[in-house]
Amino acid sequence: MVFDTASEPAGSENTPAPFLGILRSPLPFSGSVCYPVKMPFKNPHPLYQTWADMRGRCRNPNNVGWADYGGRGISVCERWDSFHAFIEDMGERPAGFSLDRIDVNGNYEPSNCRWASRTTQNLNRRAAKFVDIGGVQYRAYDLAKLSGLKADTVIERAAKGLTYEQVIDPIRRKSIDGLAIGGLANGARQRARTHCKRGHEFTPENTYVSKQGFRQCRECHNAKMRRRSLAARS
């Protein structure tokens, strides 16, 4: 085990740079790599920890993020082994932003990294959901934004094998039986009912479909409307 020394940015030419130990240790994969060992020094650069964390999750198998980074083959370019080069390439970090890879399957390198907000990173993360419609992959968020629907609704519709036009249709879709598409188990229970909660039979004359796509008892509905009317007059 060997310790190398590396200098961090100093306050001025006459101010000695703080000491940083770099642990060089052979790892279970080819070659030896360096990853930083935190050493106490005064007034560290605000981006030092970002740089150290980036290298740690790509090069240290014991890092909590290894499986999603180094374990997937994500690496840090050789140029960014230098903290000074990293700062030179990335510049200052805007408030509320953090380091983000444009291509989530690409490496940490100047052409693939940026400072991004949490919203941008969430949309860009590897876990972002895609749906298959007619053999074509679409990002659920994009279709939801296009149609005004929730992403979960887009995902559910696509899973049912609906066409592209049906998936992005902003109108809630209904089945022939007057029940909203989705909730198959609950829909089956509703269709099996022959009477409403108050005991009125669901005959064609006594049944209507609400705007939300649910079957309702007309007699109960009319009674509710009468009560509301009387309450408004009093």
C-alpha positions as CSV (number, residue, x, y, z in Angstrom):
1,M,0.0,0.0,0.0
2,V,1.6,3.3,-1.1
3,F,0.6,6.9,-0.4
4,D,1.1,9.5,-3.1
5,T,0.7,13.2,-2.5
6,A,-1.4,15.6,-4.5
7,S,-1.8,19.3,-4.0
8,E,-5.1,21.1,-3.8
9,P,-5.6,24.7,-4.9
10,A,-3.8,27.1,-2.5
11,G,-5.0,30.5,-1.5
12,S,-2.0,32.2,-3.0
13,E,1.5,31.4,-4.3
14,N,3.0,31.9,-0.8
15,T,0.4,29.7,0.9
16,P,1.3,26.1,1.0
17,A,-1.3,23.8,-0.5
18,P,-2.9,21.3,1.9
19,F,-1.9,17.7,1.8
20,L,-4.1,15.1,0.3
21,G,-3.3,11.4,0.6
22,I,-4.2,9.2,-2.4
23,L,-4.4,5.5,-1.6
24,R,-3.1,3.3,-4.4
25,S,-4.4,-0.2,-4.0
26,P,-4.8,-3.1,-6.5
27,L,-8.5,-3.9,-7.1
28,P,-10.3,-7.1,-8.3
29,F,-10.3,-5.8,-11.9
30,S,-7.4,-5.2,-14.2
31,G,-4.8,-2.6,-13.3
32,S,-4.4,-0.5,-10.2
33,V,-6.5,2.6,-9.6
34,C,-6.4,5.6,-7.3
35,Y,-9.3,6.8,-5.2
36,P,-9.2,9.6,-2.7
37,V,-8.9,9.1,1.0
38,K,-10.3,12.0,3.0
39,M,-7.6,13.9,4.8
40,P,-8.3,16.8,7.1
41,F,-7.3,20.2,5.7
42,K,-8.6,23.7,6.2
43,N,-11.0,25.4,3.8
44,P,-11.5,22.7,1.1
45,H,-12.7,23.6,-2.3
46,P,-16.5,23.5,-2.5
47,L,-16.4,21.0,-5.4
48,Y,-13.8,18.7,-4.0
49,Q,-16.3,16.3,-2.5
50,T,-18.2,16.2,-5.8
51,W,-15.0,15.2,-7.6
52,A,-14.1,12.6,-4.9
53,D,-17.6,11.1,-4.9
54,M,-17.6,10.8,-8.6
55,R,-14.3,8.9,-8.6
56,G,-15.3,6.8,-5.6
57,R,-18.5,5.4,-7.1
58,C,-16.7,4.5,-10.4
59,R,-13.5,3.1,-8.9
60,N,-14.2,1.7,-5.4
61,P,-16.2,-1.6,-5.3
62,N,-17.0,-0.9,-1.7
63,N,-18.8,2.4,-2.5
64,V,-22.6,2.3,-2.0
65,G,-23.0,3.6,-5.6
66,W,-20.7,1.1,-7.2
67,A,-23.4,-1.2,-8.7
68,D,-24.9,1.7,-10.7
69,Y,-21.6,3.2,-11.8
70,G,-18.3,1.3,-11.8
71,G,-20.2,-2.0,-11.7
72,R,-22.0,-1.0,-15.0
73,G,-18.8,0.0,-16.7
74,I,-19.1,3.7,-16.1
75,S,-15.6,5.3,-15.7
76,V,-13.9,8.6,-15.1
77,C,-11.8,10.0,-17.9
78,E,-8.0,10.1,-17.3
79,R,-8.0,13.9,-17.5
80,W,-10.3,14.1,-14.5
81,D,-7.8,12.3,-12.4
82,S,-6.7,15.8,-11.8
83,F,-9.0,17.9,-9.6
84,H,-7.6,21.1,-11.2
85,A,-8.7,19.8,-14.7
86,F,-12.1,18.9,-13.4
87,I,-12.6,22.4,-12.1
88,E,-11.3,24.0,-15.3
89,D,-13.7,21.9,-17.4
90,M,-16.8,22.2,-15.3
91,G,-16.6,25.7,-13.9
92,E,-18.6,26.9,-11.0
93,R,-21.6,24.9,-9.9
94,P,-24.9,26.9,-10.0
95,A,-26.9,27.0,-6.8
96,G,-29.2,23.9,-6.4
97,F,-27.4,22.1,-9.3
98,S,-25.3,18.9,-9.2
99,L,-23.1,16.9,-11.5
100,D,-25.1,15.0,-14.2
101,R,-24.1,12.8,-17.2
102,I,-26.0,13.7,-20.4
103,D,-25.9,10.2,-21.6
104,V,-26.7,8.1,-18.5
105,N,-24.8,5.1,-20.0
106,G,-21.7,7.3,-20.8
107,N,-18.7,8.0,-18.8
108,Y,-17.7,11.0,-16.7
109,E,-15.8,13.2,-19.2
110,P,-16.1,16.9,-20.3
111,S,-18.3,16.2,-23.3
112,N,-20.8,14.2,-21.3
113,C,-21.1,16.1,-18.1
114,R,-23.0,19.3,-17.0
115,W,-24.5,20.9,-14.0
116,A,-28.2,20.1,-13.8
117,S,-31.2,20.6,-11.6
118,R,-32.8,17.7,-9.8
119,T,-35.8,17.8,-12.2
120,T,-33.5,17.5,-15.2
121,Q,-31.6,14.6,-13.5
122,N,-34.8,12.8,-12.6
123,L,-35.9,12.9,-16.2
124,N,-32.5,11.8,-17.3
125,R,-31.9,8.9,-14.9
126,R,-31.5,5.3,-16.0
127,A,-34.7,4.4,-14.1
128,A,-36.9,6.7,-16.3
129,K,-39.8,4.6,-17.6
130,F,-40.3,3.8,-21.3
131,V,-43.4,2.3,-22.8
132,D,-43.7,0.1,-26.0
133,I,-46.4,1.1,-28.3
134,G,-46.6,-0.8,-31.6
135,G,-43.0,-1.8,-31.3
136,V,-41.8,1.7,-30.8
137,Q,-40.2,2.9,-27.5
138,Y,-41.5,6.2,-26.0
139,R,-40.7,7.9,-22.7
140,A,-43.8,7.9,-20.5
141,Y,-43.0,11.4,-19.3
142,D,-42.9,12.8,-22.9
143,L,-46.3,11.3,-23.8
144,A,-47.8,12.5,-20.5
145,K,-46.6,16.0,-21.2
146,L,-48.0,15.9,-24.7
147,S,-51.4,14.6,-23.7
148,G,-51.9,16.2,-20.3
149,L,-52.3,12.8,-18.7
150,K,-50.4,11.4,-15.8
151,A,-47.3,9.2,-16.6
152,D,-48.9,6.3,-14.7
153,T,-52.0,6.6,-17.0
154,V,-49.8,6.4,-20.1
155,I,-47.9,3.4,-18.7
156,E,-51.2,1.6,-17.8
157,R,-52.7,2.2,-21.3
158,A,-49.6,1.1,-23.1
159,A,-49.5,-2.1,-21.0
160,K,-53.0,-2.9,-22.2
161,G,-51.8,-2.9,-25.8
162,L,-53.7,0.3,-26.9
163,T,-52.7,2.2,-30.0
164,Y,-50.6,5.4,-29.9
165,E,-53.7,7.5,-30.5
166,Q,-55.6,5.7,-27.7
167,V,-52.7,6.0,-25.3
168,I,-52.4,9.8,-25.6
169,D,-56.1,10.5,-25.8
170,P,-56.8,13.0,-23.0
171,I,-60.4,11.8,-22.6
172,R,-60.8,9.0,-20.1
173,R,-61.6,5.9,-22.0
174,K,-64.6,3.7,-21.1
175,S,-65.6,0.2,-22.0
176,I,-68.9,-0.8,-23.6
177,D,-70.3,-1.7,-20.2
178,G,-69.9,1.9,-19.0
179,L,-67.0,1.1,-16.7
180,A,-63.7,3.0,-16.9
181,I,-60.8,1.0,-18.4
182,G,-58.4,-0.1,-15.7
183,G,-59.1,-1.7,-12.3
184,L,-60.1,-5.0,-13.9
185,A,-60.8,-6.8,-10.6
186,N,-63.0,-3.9,-9.3
187,G,-64.7,-3.6,-12.7
188,A,-65.6,-7.3,-12.6
189,R,-67.2,-6.9,-9.1
190,Q,-69.1,-3.8,-10.2
191,R,-70.5,-5.6,-13.3
192,A,-71.5,-8.6,-11.2
193,R,-73.7,-6.4,-9.0
194,T,-77.4,-6.5,-9.8
195,H,-78.6,-3.9,-7.3
196,C,-77.3,-0.6,-5.9
197,K,-76.3,-0.1,-2.3
198,R,-79.9,0.9,-1.5
199,G,-81.4,-2.1,-3.1
200,H,-82.6,-0.7,-6.4
201,E,-82.2,-3.0,-9.4
202,F,-79.8,-2.0,-12.2
203,T,-82.3,-2.2,-15.0
204,P,-81.6,-0.4,-18.3
205,E,-84.2,2.3,-17.3
206,N,-82.6,2.7,-13.8
207,T,-79.0,2.8,-14.8
208,Y,-76.8,5.6,-16.1
209,V,-73.1,6.2,-16.6
210,S,-71.5,9.1,-14.8
211,K,-69.0,11.5,-16.5
212,Q,-66.2,9.6,-14.6
213,G,-67.3,6.3,-16.3
214,F,-69.1,4.6,-13.4
215,R,-72.4,2.9,-13.5
216,Q,-74.9,4.5,-11.0
217,C,-78.5,4.0,-9.9
218,R,-80.7,6.6,-11.5
219,E,-83.3,6.5,-8.7
220,C,-80.7,7.2,-6.1
221,H,-79.2,9.9,-8.2
222,N,-82.6,11.6,-8.7
223,A,-83.3,11.4,-4.9
224,K,-79.9,13.1,-4.2
225,M,-80.6,15.9,-6.7
226,R,-84.0,16.5,-5.0
227,R,-82.4,16.8,-1.6
228,R,-79.9,19.3,-2.9
229,S,-82.6,21.3,-4.5
230,L,-84.6,21.5,-1.3
231,A,-81.5,22.4,0.7
232,A,-80.8,25.2,-1.7
233,R,-84.3,26.7,-1.3
234,S,-84.3,26.6,2.5
